[in-house]
Amino acid sequence: MKIRPVRYIALLFVFVFFTMIPNGRAQQPDVVDTSFFMTIDEANYDSLLHYFYMQQYAKSAKRHQSKQASLAYAEFDNIPDSVFVKRLHDLHMVVPLTYNSEVRAYIKAYVRIISRRLDAMLSLSEYYFPMFEETLDRYGVPEELKYLTIVESAMNPQATSRAGAAGLWQFMYSTGKLYDLEVNSLVDERRDPYKSTVAAARYLKRLYDLYGDWQLAMAAYNCGPGNVNKAIARSGGKNSFWDIYNYLPRETRGYIPKYIGATYVMNYYHEHGMTAGRYELPIRIDTVNLKSDVHFAIVEKFTSIPREQLRQLNPQFRTDVVPASSRSYAIALPSDKISLFIRCEDTIYKESKDTIGKNAVVPLKAGTIVYHKVRRGETFTSIAKKYGVTVSTLKRWNGKGRRSTLKAGERLKIHLAAQTESKNDDTDQTAEAEVTKTDSLEVKKTDNETKVAKPKPAPKPKYYTVRKGDNLSKIAQRHGITVKKLKEMNNLKSDVVRVGQRLKVGN
């Protein structure tokens, strides 16, 4: 096909215009992966609207859904590229805000997505961003990387990816462990807003020290430094994101454009006809260091803080139990409730212990041998005291010498049968023990020692995890029970359920 002179001149003008824009802000990859433009997981954004606070203040959620916003989106394609280039340039950020067709596509995608959820996004940014900024700055990371949480999780601390990444910063299990985030059946610190932000800041700074480039550091945060190193090698040693773009995994190619798109919309939403109300989030919160196990139902009883609110403020605890007898934990509470909690603290501990015991006790008969998994900070003395034996007895059971030390994760054998020790040992005789959810015990049976078999466990309750589109009526019908029964089994006070919530549906 022949190109007419006029069309040729027009194409040449466009080419020259973009190549002359300063600071590389119109850089273009060799091949634009258009199939990946709109792959933004909207589930995390939708689940935000099921948050306790969003449900409490849902009336403000429709303020920004105006005709003006719809018209602005319809007119999006008429906005010249030069407008976006200038606006990104005017943000004056450390991380380069490159502009090209892929970035434009993600700006448009975020205008559409965030326009329907702007109240939630801005309210959460008021809640989280001050903490993000302070933590990132402390570790020498540009504060604008706070916008990564929009790309990663839509600022949803309960977000979980298909690959298993969790929390605001979407840490995988292994990376979270590497940066001191505890993950077990009761606690997942990848969902702890503060601790996960510290881990993210440390990781991003390490990646920047490795590459000397924030875009490459962000790419490595997404796909791992191994994949970035391979892309650099395959590109012939080039060292910028756009130079190695075609050699990166497909998802990572869209990662930086997504970040730029989210950053743009959070700063220029008003230029696209969007106005926002505000959810009344409890901006003022404080923490209390716990001395013993706590159950959220008991905290609710004495402080009148709704249990769903406690879960929202403390997303790192996977159940309603905070296992503070095993190590030091703190819980976040609205500031105006702190003094009330402290006044009732001892009673809360006592009733929590009773509640946890009634719901999570598995009796072990005399003669049973259990294995204790050593936690960080535990010593022979603290473990021996826990099981009512002497240090020398504990060491003898496990073939340990006088100068032996313990390592976190090591398993120690514990004889729960009554023992007759010498008077020098002063051993307490234990005829029976109990295991609760907060104990780190594993019951084992061996052939060469005297003990009884592990008792048969009681029938396990049947649980169901709430999916997108579910409601109580659908869940009850699916499992052959009434909505009333379903609410009673789960102590639900309303008909609202959230995506990812675990409901008991039978025995």
C-alpha positions as CSV (number, residue, x, y, z in Angstrom):
1,M,0.0,0.0,0.0
2,K,1.3,3.4,-0.9
3,I,1.6,6.1,1.7
4,R,0.4,9.5,0.5
5,P,2.7,12.4,1.1
6,V,0.3,14.2,3.5
7,R,-0.1,11.0,5.6
8,Y,3.7,10.5,5.5
9,I,4.3,14.0,6.8
10,A,1.7,13.6,9.6
11,L,3.3,10.3,10.7
12,L,6.8,11.9,10.6
13,F,5.5,14.8,12.8
14,V,4.1,12.4,15.4
15,F,7.3,10.4,15.5
16,V,9.5,13.6,15.9
17,F,7.1,15.0,18.6
18,F,7.4,11.9,20.8
19,T,11.2,11.4,20.3
20,M,11.9,15.0,21.3
21,I,9.9,14.9,24.7
22,P,12.5,15.3,27.5
23,N,13.6,12.8,30.1
24,G,12.4,9.8,28.0
25,R,8.8,10.4,29.1
26,A,7.4,9.0,25.8
27,Q,9.6,5.9,25.7
28,Q,8.0,3.1,23.8
29,P,8.8,-0.7,24.0
30,D,9.6,-2.4,20.7
31,V,6.4,-4.4,20.9
32,V,3.5,-3.2,23.0
33,D,1.7,-6.1,24.6
34,T,-1.9,-4.9,24.0
35,S,-3.4,-8.2,25.2
36,F,-2.4,-7.3,28.7
37,F,-3.6,-3.7,28.8
38,M,-6.8,-4.2,30.8
39,T,-5.8,-7.1,33.1
40,I,-6.4,-5.3,36.4
41,D,-7.9,-7.6,39.0
42,E,-11.1,-5.8,40.1
43,A,-12.0,-8.3,42.8
44,N,-9.8,-6.5,45.3
45,Y,-11.5,-3.2,44.5
46,D,-15.0,-4.8,44.8
47,S,-14.2,-6.5,48.1
48,L,-13.3,-3.1,49.6
49,L,-16.9,-2.2,49.5
50,H,-17.7,-5.0,51.9
51,Y,-15.3,-3.6,54.5
52,F,-17.0,-2.9,57.9
53,Y,-16.5,0.8,57.4
54,M,-17.7,0.9,53.8
55,Q,-20.9,-0.9,54.9
56,Q,-21.3,1.5,57.8
57,Y,-21.0,4.6,55.6
58,A,-22.3,3.2,52.3
59,K,-24.4,6.3,51.6
60,S,-21.4,8.3,50.6
61,A,-20.3,5.6,48.1
62,K,-22.5,7.1,45.3
63,R,-21.5,10.7,45.5
64,H,-18.9,10.5,42.8
65,Q,-20.9,8.5,40.3
66,S,-22.0,11.5,38.4
67,K,-22.9,12.1,34.8
68,Q,-19.8,14.4,34.6
69,A,-17.5,11.4,35.4
70,S,-19.3,9.3,32.7
71,L,-19.0,12.0,30.1
72,A,-15.3,12.5,31.0
73,Y,-14.6,8.8,30.5
74,A,-16.5,8.8,27.2
75,E,-14.3,11.8,26.1
76,F,-11.1,10.2,27.3
77,D,-9.8,9.3,23.8
78,N,-10.0,12.9,22.7
79,I,-7.4,14.1,25.3
80,P,-4.1,14.7,23.6
81,D,-1.0,12.8,24.7
82,S,0.7,16.1,25.5
83,V,-1.8,16.7,28.3
84,F,-0.8,13.4,30.0
85,V,2.9,14.1,29.5
86,K,2.6,17.5,31.1
87,R,0.6,16.3,34.1
88,L,3.0,13.4,34.8
89,H,6.0,15.8,34.5
90,D,4.3,18.2,36.9
91,L,4.2,15.6,39.7
92,H,8.0,15.9,40.1
93,M,8.6,12.4,41.5
94,V,11.9,10.6,42.0
95,V,10.6,7.5,40.1
96,P,10.4,8.3,36.3
97,L,6.8,8.5,35.2
98,T,7.4,7.4,31.6
99,Y,4.5,8.0,29.2
100,N,3.6,5.8,26.2
101,S,0.6,4.1,24.7
102,E,0.7,1.3,27.3
103,V,0.7,3.8,30.1
104,R,-2.2,5.7,28.5
105,A,-4.2,2.5,28.3
106,Y,-3.7,1.9,32.0
107,I,-4.6,5.5,32.9
108,K,-7.9,4.9,31.0
109,A,-8.4,1.6,32.8
110,Y,-7.9,3.1,36.2
111,V,-10.1,6.1,35.4
112,R,-12.9,3.5,34.8
113,I,-12.1,1.3,37.8
114,I,-11.5,4.0,40.4
115,S,-14.3,6.2,39.3
116,R,-16.8,3.7,40.8
117,R,-14.7,3.3,44.0
118,L,-13.2,6.7,44.5
119,D,-14.6,7.2,48.0
120,A,-13.1,4.0,49.2
121,M,-9.7,4.6,47.6
122,L,-9.3,8.1,48.9
123,S,-10.6,7.3,52.4
124,L,-8.1,4.3,52.6
125,S,-5.3,6.5,51.3
126,E,-6.0,9.0,54.1
127,Y,-5.9,6.1,56.5
128,Y,-2.8,4.3,55.2
129,F,-0.6,6.8,53.2
130,P,0.8,8.7,56.2
131,M,2.1,5.4,57.7
132,F,3.4,4.3,54.3
133,E,5.2,7.6,53.7
134,E,6.8,7.7,57.1
135,T,8.0,4.0,56.8
136,L,9.3,4.3,53.2
137,D,11.1,7.5,54.0
138,R,12.8,5.9,57.0
139,Y,14.3,3.2,54.8
140,G,15.3,5.6,52.0
141,V,12.5,4.6,49.6
142,P,10.7,7.3,47.6
143,E,7.3,8.0,49.2
144,E,5.5,7.8,45.9
145,L,6.0,4.0,45.9
146,K,3.0,4.0,48.3
147,Y,1.0,3.9,45.1
148,L,2.3,0.3,44.5
149,T,-0.3,-0.8,47.1
150,I,-3.0,0.2,44.6
151,V,-1.5,-2.0,41.9
152,E,-0.8,-4.8,44.3
153,S,-3.9,-5.0,46.4
154,A,-6.1,-2.0,45.9
155,M,-5.1,-1.1,49.5
156,N,-6.9,-4.2,50.7
157,P,-5.0,-5.9,53.5
158,Q,-7.0,-9.1,53.0
159,A,-6.1,-9.4,49.3
160,T,-4.8,-12.8,48.3
161,S,-3.5,-13.6,44.8
162,R,-4.0,-16.8,42.9
163,A,-0.3,-17.5,43.5
164,G,-0.7,-17.1,47.2
165,A,0.7,-13.6,47.7
166,A,-1.1,-11.8,50.6
167,G,-1.6,-8.4,52.1
168,L,-1.3,-4.8,51.1
169,W,2.1,-5.4,49.6
170,Q,1.4,-9.0,48.3
171,F,4.2,-10.9,49.9
172,M,4.7,-14.5,49.0
173,Y,5.2,-16.9,51.9
174,S,8.9,-17.4,51.4
175,T,9.7,-13.6,50.9
176,G,7.6,-12.7,53.9
177,K,9.6,-15.2,56.0
178,L,12.8,-13.7,54.7
179,Y,11.7,-10.3,55.9
180,D,10.6,-11.5,59.4
181,L,6.9,-11.8,58.7
182,E,5.3,-14.5,60.8
183,V,2.9,-16.8,59.0
184,N,1.1,-19.7,60.7
185,S,-2.4,-21.0,61.2
186,L,-3.3,-18.2,63.5
187,V,-1.2,-15.2,62.4
188,D,-0.3,-13.9,59.0
189,E,1.8,-10.8,59.3
190,R,1.9,-10.3,55.6
191,R,-1.6,-8.8,56.3
192,D,-0.3,-6.6,59.1
193,P,-0.3,-3.0,57.6
194,Y,2.7,-1.7,59.5
195,K,4.9,-4.8,59.6
196,S,4.3,-5.6,55.9
197,T,5.2,-2.0,55.0
198,V,8.5,-2.2,56.9
199,A,9.2,-5.5,55.0
200,A,8.3,-3.9,51.7
201,A,10.5,-0.9,52.3
202,R,13.5,-3.1,53.3
203,Y,13.0,-5.3,50.2
204,L,12.6,-2.4,47.7
205,K,15.7,-0.6,49.1
206,R,17.7,-3.8,48.8
207,L,16.5,-4.2,45.1
208,Y,17.4,-0.5,44.4
209,D,20.9,-1.1,45.9
210,L,21.2,-4.0,43.5
211,Y,20.1,-2.2,40.3
212,G,20.5,1.5,41.1
213,D,17.2,2.1,39.3
214,W,13.7,2.4,40.9
215,Q,11.8,1.1,37.9
216,L,14.1,-2.0,37.8
217,A,13.7,-2.4,41.5
218,M,9.9,-2.3,41.1
219,A,10.1,-4.9,38.3
220,A,12.2,-7.2,40.5
221,Y,9.7,-6.7,43.3
222,N,7.0,-8.1,40.9
223,C,8.8,-11.0,39.3
224,G,11.9,-11.5,41.4
225,P,15.5,-10.4,40.8
226,G,16.3,-13.6,38.9
227,N,13.9,-12.8,36.1
228,V,15.2,-9.2,35.9
229,N,18.8,-10.5,35.7
230,K,17.9,-12.9,32.9
231,A,16.2,-10.0,31.0
232,I,19.3,-7.8,31.4
233,A,21.5,-10.6,30.1
234,R,19.2,-11.3,27.1
235,S,19.1,-7.6,26.2
236,G,22.9,-7.5,26.0
237,G,23.5,-5.9,29.3
238,K,21.0,-3.0,29.1
239,N,20.0,-1.6,32.4
240,S,16.6,0.2,32.2
241,F,13.1,-1.1,32.4
242,W,12.1,-0.1,28.8
243,D,15.3,-1.4,27.3
244,I,14.7,-4.9,28.8
245,Y,10.9,-4.7,28.4
246,N,10.6,-7.4,25.7
247,Y,12.6,-9.9,27.8
248,L,10.6,-9.6,31.0
249,P,7.7,-11.9,32.0
250,R,4.4,-10.6,30.5
251,E,2.9,-9.6,33.8
252,T,5.9,-7.5,34.7
253,R,5.8,-5.7,31.4
254,G,2.5,-4.3,32.6
255,Y,3.6,-3.6,36.1
256,I,5.3,-0.3,35.7
257,P,2.6,1.1,33.4
258,K,0.0,0.0,35.9
259,Y,1.9,1.9,38.6
260,I,2.1,5.0,36.5
261,G,-1.6,4.8,35.7
262,A,-2.6,4.4,39.3
263,T,-0.3,7.3,40.4
264,Y,-1.8,9.5,37.7
265,V,-5.4,8.8,38.6
266,M,-4.9,9.2,42.3
267,N,-3.5,12.7,41.7
268,Y,-5.6,13.9,38.7
269,Y,-9.0,12.2,39.3
270,H,-10.7,15.6,39.5
271,E,-9.5,16.3,35.9
272,H,-11.8,13.5,34.8
273,G,-15.0,14.6,36.3
274,M,-14.7,12.7,39.6
275,T,-15.6,14.1,43.0
276,A,-15.4,12.1,46.2
277,G,-17.2,11.8,49.5
278,R,-15.4,10.3,52.5
279,Y,-16.0,7.2,54.6
280,E,-15.6,7.9,58.3
281,L,-12.6,5.6,58.9
282,P,-11.2,5.6,62.4
283,I,-8.1,7.6,61.5
284,R,-7.1,7.8,65.2
285,I,-6.2,4.4,66.4
286,D,-3.7,3.1,69.1
287,T,-2.2,-0.2,70.0
288,V,-2.2,-2.2,73.2
289,N,0.5,-4.8,74.0
290,L,-1.3,-7.9,75.2
291,K,-0.2,-10.0,78.2
292,S,-2.3,-13.1,77.4
293,D,-4.5,-14.7,74.8
294,V,-7.5,-12.6,73.7
295,H,-10.7,-13.5,71.8
296,F,-12.3,-10.7,69.8
297,A,-15.8,-11.8,71.0
298,I,-14.7,-10.9,74.6
299,V,-13.1,-7.7,73.5
300,E,-16.4,-6.8,71.8
301,K,-18.4,-7.7,75.0
302,F,-16.4,-5.3,77.3
303,T,-15.6,-2.5,74.9
304,S,-18.6,-2.5,72.5
305,I,-16.2,-2.5,69.5
306,P,-18.0,-4.6,66.8
307,R,-16.1,-7.8,66.1
308,E,-16.0,-7.0,62.4
309,Q,-14.3,-3.7,63.2
310,L,-11.7,-5.5,65.3
311,R,-11.0,-7.8,62.4
312,Q,-10.7,-4.9,60.0
313,L,-8.2,-3.1,62.3
314,N,-6.2,-6.3,62.9
315,P,-6.2,-8.2,59.6
316,Q,-3.0,-10.1,60.5
317,F,-5.0,-12.5,62.9
318,R,-6.6,-15.3,60.8
319,T,-9.2,-16.2,63.5
320,D,-10.7,-14.2,66.3
321,V,-7.9,-15.4,68.6
322,V,-4.8,-13.4,69.3
323,P,-2.3,-16.0,70.7
324,A,-0.4,-13.5,73.0
325,S,0.6,-16.2,75.5
326,S,3.0,-17.7,73.0
327,R,4.8,-14.4,72.1
328,S,4.3,-10.6,72.3
329,Y,1.4,-9.3,70.2
330,A,-0.4,-6.0,70.0
331,I,-3.9,-5.2,68.8
332,A,-5.1,-2.0,67.2
333,L,-8.2,-0.3,68.7
334,P,-10.0,3.0,68.2
335,S,-8.2,5.6,70.4
336,D,-11.3,6.4,72.3
337,K,-11.6,2.8,73.4
338,I,-8.1,2.3,74.7
339,S,-8.8,3.3,78.3
340,L,-11.9,1.2,78.5
341,F,-9.9,-1.9,77.3
342,I,-7.2,-1.3,79.9
343,R,-9.8,-1.0,82.7
344,C,-11.3,-4.3,81.7
345,E,-8.0,-6.0,80.7
346,D,-7.7,-8.7,83.3
347,T,-11.3,-9.7,83.0
348,I,-10.9,-9.8,79.2
349,Y,-7.9,-12.2,79.6
350,K,-9.8,-14.4,82.0
351,E,-12.9,-14.7,79.9
352,S,-10.9,-15.1,76.7
353,K,-9.0,-18.0,78.2
354,D,-12.3,-19.7,79.1
355,T,-13.8,-19.1,75.7
356,I,-10.8,-20.3,73.8
357,G,-10.6,-23.4,76.1
358,K,-14.2,-24.3,75.5
359,N,-13.9,-24.0,71.8
360,A,-10.5,-25.4,71.1
361,V,-9.5,-28.0,73.7
362,V,-8.3,-31.5,72.7
363,P,-7.7,-33.6,75.8
364,L,-4.6,-35.9,75.8
365,K,-4.6,-39.0,78.0
366,A,-1.7,-39.8,80.4
367,G,1.1,-41.5,78.6
368,T,0.9,-39.3,75.5
369,I,4.1,-37.9,74.0
370,V,3.9,-34.6,72.3
371,Y,6.4,-32.5,70.3
372,H,6.9,-28.9,71.1
373,K,8.0,-26.6,68.2
374,V,10.5,-24.1,69.5
375,R,9.6,-20.5,68.9
376,R,12.0,-17.5,68.6
377,G,13.0,-16.3,72.1
378,E,12.1,-19.6,73.9
379,T,14.6,-21.2,76.2
380,F,14.9,-24.6,77.9
381,T,13.8,-22.9,81.1
382,S,10.6,-21.3,79.6
383,I,9.6,-24.6,77.9
384,A,10.3,-26.7,80.9
385,K,8.2,-24.3,83.0
386,K,5.3,-24.5,80.5
387,Y,5.1,-28.3,80.9
388,G,5.8,-28.5,84.6
389,V,9.2,-30.3,84.3
390,T,12.8,-29.5,85.1
391,V,15.3,-28.3,82.6
392,S,17.5,-31.4,83.2
393,T,14.5,-33.7,82.5
394,L,13.7,-31.9,79.3
395,K,17.3,-32.1,78.1
396,R,17.5,-35.8,79.0
397,W,14.3,-36.6,77.0
398,N,15.9,-35.0,74.0
399,G,19.5,-36.1,74.3
400,K,20.7,-32.6,75.1
401,G,23.9,-31.9,76.9
402,R,24.5,-29.3,79.7
403,R,25.7,-26.6,77.2
404,S,23.2,-27.4,74.4
405,T,21.3,-24.5,72.8
406,L,18.0,-24.2,71.0
407,K,17.1,-23.1,67.5
408,A,13.8,-21.7,66.4
409,G,11.8,-24.4,64.6
410,E,13.5,-27.3,66.5
411,R,11.1,-29.9,67.9
412,L,11.4,-31.1,71.5
413,K,9.9,-34.4,72.8
414,I,7.6,-33.9,75.9
415,H,6.4,-36.9,78.0
416,L,3.0,-36.0,79.4
417,A,2.7,-39.2,81.4
418,A,3.5,-39.0,85.1
419,Q,7.2,-39.2,85.8
420,T,9.1,-40.2,88.9
421,E,12.3,-38.2,89.1
422,S,15.0,-37.9,91.8
423,K,14.5,-35.3,94.5
424,N,17.2,-33.2,92.9
425,D,15.1,-32.8,89.8
426,D,12.0,-31.5,91.7
427,T,9.9,-32.7,88.7
428,D,6.2,-31.8,88.8
429,Q,4.1,-34.9,87.9
430,T,1.7,-34.3,85.0
431,A,-1.1,-36.8,84.5
432,E,-3.0,-34.9,81.8
433,A,-2.5,-32.0,79.4
434,E,-4.6,-30.0,77.1
435,V,-3.8,-28.6,73.6
436,T,-5.4,-25.4,72.5
437,K,-5.1,-23.5,69.2
438,T,-2.4,-21.4,70.8
439,D,-0.1,-24.3,71.7
440,S,2.7,-25.3,69.3
441,L,2.3,-29.1,69.9
442,E,2.5,-32.0,67.5
443,V,1.3,-35.3,68.8
444,K,3.4,-38.3,67.7
445,K,3.4,-42.1,68.4
446,T,6.5,-44.2,68.4
447,D,7.1,-47.9,68.9
448,N,9.8,-48.1,71.5
449,E,8.2,-46.0,74.3
450,T,5.3,-46.5,76.6
451,K,2.3,-44.3,75.7
452,V,-1.3,-44.4,74.6
453,A,-2.5,-43.8,71.1
454,K,-3.7,-40.3,70.1
455,P,-7.5,-40.1,70.7
456,K,-9.7,-39.9,67.7
457,P,-10.5,-36.3,66.9
458,A,-14.1,-35.2,67.1
459,P,-15.9,-34.7,63.8
460,K,-14.6,-31.6,62.2
461,P,-17.0,-28.8,61.5
462,K,-17.6,-28.1,57.8
463,Y,-16.6,-24.6,56.6
464,Y,-17.3,-22.6,53.4
465,T,-15.2,-19.7,52.1
466,V,-17.4,-16.9,50.7
467,R,-16.9,-16.2,47.0
468,K,-17.7,-13.2,44.9
469,G,-21.5,-13.0,44.3
470,D,-22.4,-15.1,47.3
471,N,-25.0,-14.1,49.9
472,L,-26.4,-15.8,53.0
473,S,-29.4,-17.1,51.2
474,K,-27.3,-18.8,48.4
475,I,-24.9,-20.3,50.9
476,A,-27.6,-21.6,53.2
477,Q,-29.5,-23.2,50.3
478,R,-26.3,-24.7,48.9
479,H,-25.7,-26.5,52.2
480,G,-29.2,-27.5,53.1
481,I,-29.7,-25.1,56.1
482,T,-31.8,-22.0,56.8
483,V,-30.4,-18.5,56.8
484,K,-31.3,-18.2,60.5
485,K,-29.4,-21.4,61.3
486,L,-26.4,-20.2,59.3
487,K,-26.4,-16.9,61.2
488,E,-26.6,-18.6,64.6
489,M,-23.8,-21.0,63.7
490,N,-21.5,-18.1,62.9
491,N,-22.8,-15.5,65.4
492,L,-23.7,-13.1,62.6
493,K,-25.6,-10.0,63.5
494,S,-26.3,-8.9,59.9
495,D,-26.8,-10.4,56.5
496,V,-23.5,-8.9,55.2
497,V,-20.7,-11.3,54.3
498,R,-17.4,-10.5,52.7
499,V,-15.4,-12.2,50.0
500,G,-12.9,-14.6,51.7
501,Q,-14.9,-14.9,54.9
502,R,-15.0,-18.4,56.4
503,L,-18.4,-19.6,57.5
504,K,-19.3,-22.7,59.4
505,V,-22.0,-24.6,57.4
506,G,-22.3,-27.9,59.3
507,N,-20.7,-30.5,61.6
